[in-house]
């Protein structure tokens, strides 16, 4: 059962009392060196394909300036230059250690002059109004402590008719696929995560947050209520990942 927009914020990695954003900053810093490996395991290695297909959906709009929110280690920023050829991209995240790894990846890709990183909370972005042609969020929106405020900030920094692209994991809704998915995450993902890191609560949180966060029509309604109009909604790989492409509505 999906929780409401307010209730899902109660799902936190470590305790019920400390602010979610503060806990997540600590959590992602703790698992930063293992996160890319875990993401490949969690998504069966399909995350790279999903990112490619999602970014290609922005190609008709030719975005020149891109803001990647919850950028992590910068994969979307880097891949954007392969598929979209923007002039610049900025990645923001609450985890400085994740972005330190991202900076190394950007340097290796020869994109240091085109991609920059900043520690920022999406709910309090410091960029000016109408700064970016497009914003992207890859497997991060379910971590927002203040979802509505964050979406309003994204809308503010987007140019008129700017686009927001979201990729997010979600559970299959029913049947044998749901049963198989739960078995996979409980046994294989659970075991592997414990091998990768001693912070088992972090990986438990990542799975639980995926289970409770709004998806499909529910998330589309949230986006609509915050000033975005739907362009494309697509499910990947038996519905375990969804793409939302929306446009800023004046």
C-alpha positions as CSV (number, residue, x, y, z in Angstrom):
1,X,0.0,0.0,0.0
2,X,1.3,3.4,-0.9
3,X,1.7,6.0,1.8
4,X,0.5,9.6,1.4
5,X,2.9,12.3,0.4
6,X,3.4,13.3,4.0
7,X,3.5,9.8,5.5
8,X,6.4,8.5,3.3
9,X,8.7,11.0,4.9
10,X,8.5,9.0,8.1
11,X,10.6,6.2,6.5
12,X,14.1,7.0,7.6
13,X,17.3,5.0,7.6
14,X,18.4,5.3,11.3
15,X,15.9,6.8,13.7
16,X,12.5,8.5,13.8
17,X,13.6,11.7,15.6
18,X,16.4,13.1,13.4
19,X,15.6,15.0,10.2
20,X,15.4,12.7,7.2
21,X,17.7,14.8,5.0
22,X,20.4,14.9,7.7
23,X,20.2,11.1,8.1
24,X,20.4,10.6,4.3
25,X,23.4,12.8,4.0
26,X,25.2,10.7,6.5
27,X,23.9,7.5,5.0
28,X,25.0,8.2,1.4
29,X,28.4,9.4,2.6
30,X,28.8,6.1,4.5
31,X,28.0,3.9,1.5
32,X,29.4,6.2,-1.3
33,X,32.2,3.9,-2.3
34,X,29.9,1.0,-2.7
35,X,26.8,2.7,-4.1
36,X,27.5,2.3,-7.8
37,X,28.0,-1.5,-7.3
38,X,24.9,-1.8,-5.2
39,X,22.8,0.1,-7.8
40,X,23.9,-2.3,-10.5
41,X,22.9,-5.2,-8.3
42,X,19.6,-3.7,-7.2
43,X,18.6,-3.0,-10.9
44,X,20.1,-6.2,-12.4
45,X,22.5,-4.0,-14.3
46,X,19.6,-2.4,-16.2
47,X,20.0,1.1,-14.7
48,X,22.4,2.0,-17.5
49,X,19.9,1.1,-20.1
50,X,17.1,2.9,-18.3
51,X,19.2,6.1,-18.0
52,X,20.0,6.0,-21.7
53,X,16.4,5.6,-22.8
54,X,15.2,8.3,-20.4
55,X,17.8,10.8,-21.5
56,X,17.0,10.1,-25.2
57,X,13.5,11.2,-24.5
58,X,14.8,14.8,-23.9
59,X,16.6,14.9,-27.2
60,X,13.7,16.5,-29.2
61,X,13.9,19.5,-26.8
62,X,17.7,20.0,-27.2
63,X,18.4,21.2,-23.6
64,X,21.6,23.2,-23.4
65,X,21.7,23.6,-19.6
66,X,20.9,20.7,-17.3
67,X,20.4,20.4,-13.5
68,X,20.8,16.9,-12.2
69,X,19.3,16.6,-8.7
70,X,20.3,13.9,-6.3
71,X,23.2,13.4,-8.7
72,X,25.0,10.9,-6.6
73,X,28.2,10.0,-8.4
74,X,27.2,11.9,-11.5
75,X,26.1,9.2,-13.9
76,X,23.3,11.2,-15.5
77,X,25.5,14.3,-15.9
78,X,28.1,12.3,-17.7
79,X,25.7,10.3,-19.9
80,X,23.9,13.5,-20.9
81,X,26.9,14.5,-22.9
82,X,26.8,11.3,-24.8
83,X,23.1,11.5,-25.7
84,X,22.1,15.2,-25.6
85,X,25.3,17.2,-26.1
86,X,24.4,20.1,-23.7
87,X,26.6,23.1,-23.1
88,X,26.8,22.5,-19.3
89,X,25.4,20.4,-16.5
90,X,25.3,20.9,-12.7
91,X,24.9,18.1,-10.3
92,X,23.5,18.7,-6.8
93,X,23.3,16.4,-3.9
94,X,23.2,16.3,-0.1
95,X,26.2,13.9,0.0
96,X,29.6,15.5,-0.6
97,X,31.4,12.1,-0.7
98,X,29.1,10.8,-3.4
99,X,30.0,13.9,-5.5
100,X,33.7,13.5,-4.8
101,X,33.5,10.2,-6.6
102,X,31.5,11.9,-9.3
103,X,34.2,14.5,-9.8
104,X,36.7,11.7,-10.4
105,X,34.4,10.1,-13.0
106,X,33.9,13.4,-14.7
107,X,37.6,14.0,-14.9
108,X,38.2,10.6,-16.3
109,X,35.5,11.3,-19.0
110,X,37.2,14.6,-19.9
111,X,34.3,16.7,-18.9
112,X,35.7,18.7,-16.0
113,X,35.1,22.0,-17.8
114,X,31.4,21.2,-18.5
115,X,30.1,19.5,-15.4
116,X,30.2,21.0,-11.9
117,X,28.9,19.8,-8.5
118,X,27.4,21.6,-5.5
119,X,26.1,20.4,-2.1
120,X,22.5,21.5,-2.1
121,X,19.1,20.4,-0.8
122,X,16.6,20.4,-3.6
123,X,14.0,22.1,-1.3
124,X,16.2,25.1,-1.0
125,X,18.0,25.5,-4.3
126,X,20.1,28.7,-4.6
127,X,20.0,29.0,-8.4
128,X,18.2,31.9,-10.0
129,X,14.8,31.8,-11.6
130,X,14.6,30.3,-15.1
131,X,18.2,29.1,-15.1
132,X,18.0,25.6,-16.7
133,X,16.4,24.1,-19.8
134,X,16.0,20.7,-18.1
135,X,16.2,19.0,-14.7
136,X,16.8,15.3,-14.1
137,X,16.3,13.1,-11.0
138,X,17.5,9.5,-11.3
139,X,16.5,7.2,-8.4
140,X,16.4,10.1,-5.9
141,X,13.0,11.6,-5.7
142,X,11.8,9.1,-3.1
143,X,14.5,10.5,-0.8
144,X,13.1,14.0,-0.8
145,X,12.1,15.0,2.7
146,X,10.0,17.9,1.4
147,X,8.6,16.7,-1.9
148,X,6.3,19.6,-2.7
149,X,8.8,22.3,-1.8
150,X,11.4,20.5,-3.9
151,X,9.2,20.3,-6.9
152,X,8.3,24.0,-6.5
153,X,12.0,24.8,-6.4
154,X,12.7,22.7,-9.6
155,X,9.8,24.5,-11.3
156,X,11.2,27.9,-10.3
157,X,14.7,27.3,-11.7
158,X,13.5,25.8,-15.0
159,X,13.0,28.1,-18.0
160,X,9.5,28.5,-19.4
161,X,8.4,25.2,-21.0
162,X,11.5,23.6,-19.3
163,X,11.4,19.8,-18.7
164,X,11.7,17.6,-15.7
165,X,12.8,14.0,-16.2
166,X,12.4,11.5,-13.4
167,X,13.6,7.9,-13.2
168,X,12.5,5.9,-10.2
169,X,12.3,2.3,-9.1
170,X,9.0,0.8,-8.1
171,X,7.7,-2.7,-7.2
172,X,5.6,-4.7,-9.6
173,X,2.0,-4.4,-8.5
174,X,0.8,-8.0,-8.3
175,X,1.1,-11.6,-9.3
176,X,4.1,-13.9,-9.8
177,X,6.4,-11.0,-10.8
178,X,5.8,-9.3,-7.5
179,X,6.5,-12.5,-5.6
180,X,9.7,-13.1,-7.6
181,X,10.8,-9.5,-7.1
182,X,10.3,-9.7,-3.3
183,X,12.2,-12.9,-3.2
184,X,15.1,-11.4,-5.2
185,X,15.3,-8.3,-3.0
186,X,15.0,-10.1,0.3
187,X,17.5,-12.9,-0.4
188,X,20.0,-11.9,-3.1
189,X,20.0,-8.1,-2.7
190,X,19.9,-8.4,1.1
191,X,22.8,-10.8,1.2
192,X,24.9,-8.8,-1.3
193,X,24.3,-5.5,0.4
194,X,25.6,-7.0,3.7
195,X,28.7,-8.2,1.9
196,X,29.3,-4.7,0.4
197,X,28.8,-2.7,3.5
198,X,28.4,-2.9,7.3
199,X,25.7,-0.2,7.1
200,X,22.8,-2.7,6.5
201,X,20.3,-0.1,7.6
202,X,21.2,2.0,4.6
203,X,20.2,-0.8,2.1
204,X,17.1,-1.7,4.1
205,X,16.1,2.0,3.8
206,X,16.7,2.0,0.1
207,X,14.4,-0.9,-0.4
208,X,11.7,0.2,2.0
209,X,11.6,3.7,0.6
210,X,11.0,2.3,-2.9
211,X,8.2,0.1,-1.5
212,X,6.2,3.1,0.0
213,X,6.9,6.0,-2.4
214,X,4.1,7.2,-4.7
215,X,4.4,5.8,-8.3
216,X,2.5,5.9,-11.5
217,X,-0.7,7.9,-11.5
218,X,-0.1,9.0,-7.9
219,X,3.2,10.6,-8.7
220,X,1.9,12.1,-11.9
221,X,-0.9,13.8,-9.8
222,X,1.7,15.1,-7.4
223,X,3.7,16.6,-10.3
224,X,0.5,18.1,-11.8
225,X,-0.4,19.7,-8.5
226,X,3.1,21.3,-8.4
227,X,2.8,22.9,-11.9
228,X,4.0,20.3,-14.3
229,X,2.2,18.8,-17.3
230,X,2.7,15.3,-18.5
231,X,4.5,14.6,-21.7
232,X,5.5,10.9,-21.4
233,X,5.1,8.2,-18.8
234,X,6.8,4.9,-19.5
235,X,7.5,1.7,-17.5
236,X,10.7,-0.3,-18.1
237,X,11.4,-4.0,-17.5
238,X,8.1,-5.4,-16.3
239,X,7.3,-2.3,-14.4
240,X,10.2,-2.2,-11.9
241,X,11.3,1.2,-13.1
242,X,9.3,4.2,-14.3
243,X,10.1,7.2,-16.4
244,X,8.2,10.5,-16.0
245,X,8.8,13.3,-18.5
246,X,6.9,16.5,-17.6
247,X,6.9,20.1,-18.7
248,X,6.8,23.3,-16.6
249,X,3.3,24.8,-17.0
250,X,3.0,28.6,-16.9
